[in-house]
């Protein structure tokens, strides 16, 4: 399936090759650089074309209406990841001292076996 969009100036863009839409901070006209896979140069778009492209891609701005990043909104969006991280931390804290000691012994045994198979100049874990 070929997803294309026609912009107001007649440019037709294949969105299957879409890589990035980057605002040009140096430009006074609020231009954007559209990068497409397989195309060696960025395509210059004005702000209206960029808005049409964003609308077609259903991309919402990460800034609020006055152009400032909203910390509280970002924290709200990060809640699922934060909860997952909390669960993983809690799971790791539940590891008993015995299990921790067993894992350390296993690692030491593994390192010793690896080094036994290598010549002295190529040992990974020991300094001999």
Residue pairs with C-beta under 8 A, 6 or more apart in sequence:
1 16
2 14
2 16
3 14
3 15
3 16
4 12
4 13
4 14
4 15
5 12
5 13
5 15
5 52
5 53
5 56
6 12
6 13
7 13
7 45
7 49
7 52
7 53
8 48
8 49
8 52
9 49
11 43
11 45
11 49
13 34
13 36
13 43
13 53
14 36
15 56
15 57
17 36
17 37
17 38
17 39
18 34
18 36
18 37
18 57
19 35
19 36
19 37
20 33
20 34
20 35
21 32
21 33
21 34
21 35
21 45
21 50
21 53
21 54
22 32
22 33
22 35
22 42
23 30
23 31
23 32
23 33
23 50
24 30
24 31
24 32
24 33
24 44
29 46
29 47
30 46
30 47
31 44
31 45
31 46
31 47
32 44
32 45
32 46
32 47
32 49
32 50
33 42
33 43
33 44
33 45
34 42
34 43
34 44
34 45
34 50
34 53
35 42
35 43
36 43
45 53
54 61
62 69
63 69
63 70
64 70
64 73
111 124
111 125
111 126
112 125
112 126
114 124
114 125
115 123
115 124
115 125
115 126
118 124
120 128
